[in-house]
Amino acid sequence: MRFHGVRLLVEDFAGCFHFYRDVMGFTPGWGEPTSTYASFRVHGGPGLSLFRRNLQADAVGTAHLPAHVPQQDRALLAFQVEDLEAAVAELAARGAWFVTEPRAYPDWTIRAAYLRDPDGNLLEIWTDLPQSQWSDSVAAEAARYRQNEADV
């Protein structure tokens, strides 16, 4: 298992995007102020990403909870694995409490399962989805980013 980075679950996505890009000086690798997800290259460390909090709450079943109490997640630790089902089984055997089963998220280009640490912090265990399983809108966005990189 490899530590992937920190994802902040935010309400003011555009404001946070501008802060991490403009104030902190991190280089966006994906996303823009109007997106639902953005990743930043952080020199000398793991990546930092932003995600709209309400979308993550939908994925882990906490959308019905108030947004400003400890139960509404503000961040998660994301860990990339080669074999999601094997990683979930291994962690469950060690006593991990999963809040979701492994599931494909075509709009996010991943297959993921979610669990919590003893303090209630949210962790994501994920693997890439084959591009053939991405949603049409994400595939089109990825093609646009590839074209932009080729133009630079």
N, C-alpha and C positions, 0 to 999 in steps of 0.2 A: 504494500500500500504506500502511496506517495502523497504527501500533503500538497494540496493543489493551491489553496489560497483562502482568503477571507472574502465573504460576500456580505455586504451590508444591505439589510432589507429596509428600504427607505420609503417615506411618503412623498417628500419633495425631491423627485427624481432629477428634474432639470437643475435645481439648485445644488444638489449633491454632485451631479455630473460636472457642473461648472467649477465647484469647489475643488474637486480632486484633479481636474484638468488644469484649471487656471491658477488656483491658489497653491495647491500642493505640487503642481508641475508634473503630474503623472501623464504618460502618453497613452491615449486611448488605443486599445487594440481592436475594440468592437463597440459599436453603439454610438449614439449621439443623444443630445438633450431630450429629444422627443421619443426615445426608445423605451422599452421596458427592461432592458438589460444592457449593461456596459461593462467592459473589462478594461483594466489599466495595467500597463507594464510598470512594475515597481522595481527600481534598480536594486540589485543585491538581495532580493527577497522573493517570496512567493507573490502571486498576483493578488490584486484587489479588484473586486467587482461590486457592482450595484445592481439591485433588482427591486422592482416594485413590491413592497411588502404585501399588498393585498393578493397578488398572484401567488406568492409563496404560501400565504395563509390558506388559500384555496387548495393548494397541493397537499398540505399536511393536515387539513381538516380543522384549522383554528379560525377560519374567517368569521365564525359566529361569535367569537370572543371580542371584548372591547379592545381597541387598538392601542390603548395607552395603559396597559397593565402588564405585569411580567409574562403572562401567558401569550401575548402577541409578540412573536419573535421579531427581533430587530437585526439579527445577524445569524450566520451559520458557518460552520467549518465544512469545507468541501474536500472530499478525498476521492481521487480518481483510482479506479481499479481495472484490471484486465477482465476479470470474470465477476460480474456483479452478484450472480446467484451464489457462487462459491464464497465470496466475501461476506454476504449476508448470512449464510449458513454458519460460517466460522465465527462471526461476531455474535450471532444468536446463541451458539453453543457456549460462548464465553459469558453469557448473561446479558447481552445487549437487548434493550427494549426498543423495538422498531415501531414507529408510528404509522408507517406505510409499508406495503409490500413493494417489491421492485415493479416499476412501471415505466413505460415509454412516454417521453415528453417530446413529441415531434417538433413543437414550436421552440424547444430549447436545445435540440439536437442531442439529447442524452436519454439514457435509461437510468433511473435512480430509485433509491430507497432512502427513507429518512428515519433517523433514530435520535435519541436524546442522551446526553450525559447525565450523571447523577444530580447535577444542579439544574437540569432542565434545558441546557443549551442544545440547540438544534444542529445536527450533523447530517451531511448529505454524502452518501456513497454512490458514485456514478461511474458510468462508462459511456463512451461515444456510441451514438446510434449510427448505423450505416447511412450515408447520405441519401440513399434511396428511400429511407424511412423519415427523412425530414419533411416538415410541412412545405407546401409550395411557396408560401411567403418567405420562410427562412431560406430556402434554397435560392430564391431570387435575390434576397438580401446578401447572401454569401457571394453570389456571382457578381453583384455590384461591388462589394468590397475587394474581391480579387481583381476586378477590372481597374478600380481606383489604385490599387497597389502596383499594377502593371503600368499604369500611366505615370507613376511617380519616378 
